[in-house]
Amino acid sequence: MIEIIIAAIVGVFVGGMIGTTIMALLSFHKATEYEEEILKLRRRVAELEEKE
């Protein structure tokens, strides 16, 4: 009986860690996408400033 309780607690911790890792990777991926967009916009602004 105690083994089942321990296994359940360990399962919750491991599942939480896996879920947290997946969310962190997804948010990091989104952040890199936004950084690429910001760099594109900065390049565009630099181009427009050069033309003036």
JOWO-V499247 format. One line per field, one symbol per residue. phi: phi as a letter, one per 40 degrees, with the letter a starting at -180 (. if undefined). psi: psi as a letter, one per 20 degrees, with the letter a starting at -180 (. if undefined). burial: 1 if it has 9 or more other ideal C-beta (glycine too) atoms within 8 Angstrom, else 0. Layout:
# JOWO-V499247
phi->???
psi->???
burial->???
This chain:
# JOWO-V499247
phi->.cdccccccccccccccccccccccccccccccccccccccccccccccccc
psi->ghhggghggggggggggggggghggghgggghghgggggghgggggghhhh.
burial->0000000000000000000000000000000000000000000000000000
